[in-house]
C-alpha cells in the first residue's frame, strides 16, 4: 500500500511539475513558442544572448488570423536556427509600445527592434538578419563588408581595447536599426577600404559607411558614442525614398519619423530640383518620400493589385486632390489612439525651393527637439523659425541663457539647425 501510495504521489508530483514547467517555459504550437504574461520575462531572459522574435497579436484581430499561418511556416523553416514566439496579452504589448496588431519585435541583449513582415519569406529574412552577430571582425580582407547588401559600417581601430573602439562597440550594441557592422584593427585593411571607396583616408579611429544609394560611401572620425550613432542615423537613410510597399520598413521603422511626401503625376526636372534641395537642406531630420499617383484601373497580378490598393488608400487619406503636392506627416506625435500622427499640407509654389525649405524648417526643428527628449510644448517653442534665427546669433544665445533657457537647448539648435 505504501509503495502504491508513493508511486501515486510521485506520478502526481511529476504531473504538477509538468504543469508548472508548461506554464513557466511555454509550449510550442506549430513550431512557435506560446508565451503568457507569467512566463514572458523569464523566456526573454533565457534567450538574452541568442535573441528571440516575438509576435504580438490579439485573438480578435482578423489580420492576425491571416498572418499566424505565415509566421508558423517561418518558424518551421527556422527550426533550430532562430526561436520564434508569440503572445496575446495587451498588458505585455503595452510595455513594448505596441499600438497595432500584428506587430513583431526582435528581443536580444536588452535591445528591442521592430521587424516588419507580412509573409513567411519576410519573417525568415528578418529573423536571420537580426540574429546575426552585431559586429563581425575583419582580419584579412574587407570584401565581406563591401560585397554585402544594405547599409554597412566598418570601424577601424588600432585595437578593440582602445577607448574609441569600445565607444564604437557600445554604439553598435545599442543601435536598433538594420545595419551590418564590422570592425578591423589593421592599417592595411583601413587603407584598402578607403582606396576602394575612393575616399581620402581619415586619420586615427574612423568609420566607413557603405550604402547602395546616393553617394555610396562616406567616412567619419570616431569620437563619442552619441556622435557615432548620430552619424550612422543621418547617413544610412537615402535622400529620397520611393513611397512603395517594399520600402515601408525603412520608412516607418527607420530613425526619422518626420516625413515629407512629394506626391506627383510626373517628376519633372524642376520638381526634382526642389525635392533634392529640400532633402539636402533637412537631411537627417526629415525623410523625403516620392509618391506617384496610383493607377485607377485594377491590376491582374494579385500582389500588384494589393500594392495599388494600399497606395490608393494612402493617397485618399492624405487628401491629395491635385498634383504636385507636398504633405509633411509628423509621426513623432503618433499615439496608440492616433497612430497616423499629424499631416500638414504645403500651400505654396512647389517650384519655389526656398519656400519649400522654409515650410519644412519648423518640422525639422520639431524632429530635433523631440529626439532630444523635450516635452511637446517646449518642442513647439523651439520650432519657431524666428527663435531659430535668433539662436544663431551668439549674443542672442547668451541672452537666452541669461533669461533662463538651458544651455543644452541653445547648443542643440546651434549644432543641429
BELQUI-V42144 format. One record per helix or strand of 2 or more residues. SS is the DSSP state (a for helix, b for strand). FROM is the first residue (numbers start at 0). LEN is the number of residues. If there is no record, write none. Layout:
BEGIN
[[SS;FROM;LEN] [SS;FROM;LEN]]
END
This chain:
BEGIN
[[a;1;24] [b;26;3] [b;31;4] [a;36;10] [b;51;5] [a;61;16] [b;83;4] [a;89;6] [b;102;6] [b;110;5] [a;119;12] [b;134;4] [a;142;5] [b;151;5] [a;162;12] [b;179;5] [a;186;11] [b;205;5] [b;216;5] [a;224;12] [b;239;3] [a;244;9] [b;257;7] [a;268;13] [b;286;6] [a;301;16] [b;324;6] [a;330;3] [b;341;4] [a;352;19] [a;375;7] [a;384;8] [a;393;9] [a;406;10]]
END
